């Protein structure tokens, strides 16, 4: 056995892996709506698999199920999605994160209808020509919907394969990723490629987990090199002397460090931790700390008779959170005082509201708190201010607002709008602050808290629990 053979599968191992994994999957697979596609056309099956795969990227299954069901109920076919507006798609996607995924899915559906006569490509190479579809998504759709023998590689698959074949090099390196794709294509079952790929991902999600893998219940533990090494070796020195050196014909050096460095896929000696066991694999590069960015945000509430409306503005149609809606905000430095933030927000409101008849000078901005939201590589810190005014009617304000990509919305309209999660946090902070202030006023006046206020807060709490 050569060093290169240690990190790939033999023919016997491939067959054993396929048999054991598919048998386990048939008995233990989780019920998911995108797996129950019996009786649908191949094109509709591909569409549903496509939607699920895009939603599942960087998002938990439990969250996706709710969004997927609502999405398919509204747009059951690729034709239906192509006919939707970008605003409708953004509203439906709000809360899932990585909002460009939804936009590109919509663009790709339109391309399918306009350029491909409504037929989704039936192989991975052609699927790659659609917006938002990369190597993984193309392979997943092609194997699951069209039975193409193509392996898939996502985070779960990389973790499983790294343990099965004791691959201990940096996972972020291109050579490592390429090796995983070669392994995935090597092991994928020829008769049931879609089921096999789902089984491999399922194994990583529920058994071969990042921190607490259930090796005892793993159906392919007999093929797992990381488990074998953990059972028989207490340290990397023993691992190298007893296992690798005996199995390797290409490396005869007696120097352990020279031996380990001779293989590009072996776990470096200094990184082995005896107590970690199989979780020594995979090795991940250190995460880059999220870059902190701070913003001053103002929630403008306008009371029209008994109903409160909120001012929201639309972000540019490019960049982070493109085209979504938010409360007026300005970027700030951490050293800014509350007074300086207020001045900047008042200047911003002057631009937004100068034609509405609202007297900016009369608005009193009060700071109600701070909230945060983390993106993949950014941490947004929001310093939240609030102000309230009243008008007899909203029609004049709305006419001006719409032309400037502004809206006045009610609570119900806000909850249906395409707003990102960070903005929802700001809204919840605003509603909580308003509830507290209203309760204090009623206590001072001797009036009990109204049922409508409690009901409104209960509605908000229910909405955020769902999202």
Buried (B, 14 or more C-beta within 10 A) or exposed (E): EEBEEBBBBEEEBBEBBBEBBBEBBEEBBEEBEBBEBEEBEBBBBBBBBBBBBBBBBEBEBEBBBEBBEEBBEEBBBBBEBBEBEBEBBBBBBBBBBBBBBBBBBBBBBBBBBEEBEBEBBBEBEBBBEBBBBEBBBBBBBBBBBBBBBBBBBBBBBBBBBBBBBBBBBEBEEEEBBEBBBEBBBBBBBEEBBBBBBBBBBBBBBBBBBEEEBEBEEBBBBEBBBBBBBBEEBEEBEEBBBEBBBEEBEEBEEEEBEEBBBBBBBBBBBEEBEEEEBBBBBBBEEEEEEEEEBBBBBBBBBBEBEEEBBBBBBBBEEEEBBBBBBBBBBBEBEEEBEEEEBBBBBBEBBEEBBEBBEBEBEEBEBEBBBEBEBEBEEEBBBBBBBBBBBEBEEBEEBBEBBEEBBBBBBBBEEBBEBBBBBBBBBBBBBBBBBBBEBEBEEBEEEEEEEEEEBEEBBEBBEEBBEEB
